Amino acid sequence: MGKLGKIVGVIALFCFLTSLAWAGDTIKIGVAGSHSGDLASYGLPTVNAAKLVVEKYNSKGGVLGKKIELIVADEQCKPELATNVATKLVSDGVVGVIGHICSGATKAALPIYKSAKVVVISPSATNPDLTESGKYSNFFRTIAPDDAQAKLDVEFVLNNLHAKKIAIIHDKGDYGKGLATMEKKFIEESGKAKVVLFEGVTPGAVDYSAVVQKIKRKRPDVVMFGGYHPEASKIVSTMRRKRLKIPFIAGDGVKDISFIKVAGRSAEGVYASGPKDVSRNPEYKEALAEHKKVFGSAPGPFFENAYAAIEALLNAIEKAGSTKYEDIVKALRTEYVSTPLGKIKFDQKGDAEGVGFSVYQVRNGKFVEVK
């Protein structure tokens, strides 16, 4: 090697060592979810929330004297992509992950994070098994589980809509079928109504006329749906075209402006449960103003839950004075943090204390909380 080669080699080594030192000066946080495809409207608000909170922390010097670095990874709510994303984020050295968004993708990725001792906080994965099974001690969420949502929806259908015959449709997924199954269970246990149809549909199908015909033949008082807005919008639109005007109620997988945009006039009157309205919370108002200022629009679904998730994670690291897994987990379960959802911490299972659901209805093109 000549003299010039040696100089180049020394410079290259210096740059490499400098890059390692710089990497060690950041705390890496992953943001995993559906950032493209049909369910991007659920995942992108979480990315925006994470960016806002991290910018706020970094402008004040970061956490533990280090800047926070976000690593955003898209898995389109697909379990097979979620495992790839989890593997990548672990190899990138994240100390925590905000996400995933959908329950199926979350469930697929969690074992990888658990093995690597990485904390995961989801703003929207509601499948009860994620916390109640005890399998995932590394998992936390800032949204209530589906058993609470299913119970609320069933009580609303029985007590407010006075339904006696109910059709339940689901998308066969971890979230949709799980929610539908719990609704069926609560209805049967109540003894107040009968489930006359329990049917799964294939996500992404062009036409749902067949299932709508089955609904018509059963003559239910209400249709309950477990799944996401792309399928719900098609089913509702088909129902209305076939002059089936009975109430339609879904879970938080449908409470999204995208449902209203796609379903159009057919969306009017549709019910959907979703996280409790926190619009009067001063911290929510502040977060909303930040979003409008930076991104020029109102945030989408689960924004406040995601904002709370990243705040909870960074607060735990700060209070623990450490990025070690065991220290972060302990702080999440013991240290309160003020968020747009209110003052929260997590119970031993990983569920945020004090969060819950409300029922909303589409009125004049907007979801309005039903009092």
Salt bridges, closest charged atoms under 4 A:
GLU75 OE2 - HIS100 ND1 2.63
ASP92 OD2 - LYS88 NZ 2.68
ASP129 OD2 - LYS107 NZ 3.76
GLU188 OE2 - LYS184 NZ 2.83
GLU189 OE2 - LYS185 NZ 3.13
GLU199 OE2 - LYS214 NZ 2.73
ASP256 OD2 - HIS229 NE2 3.62
GLU311 OE2 - LYS56 NZ 3.36
GLU326 OE2 - LYS117 NZ 2.88
GLU335 OE1 - LYS319 NZ 3.86
ASP351 OD1 - ARG141 NE 2.70
GLU353 OE2 - LYS345 NZ 3.25
GLU369 OE1 - LYS371 NZ 3.17
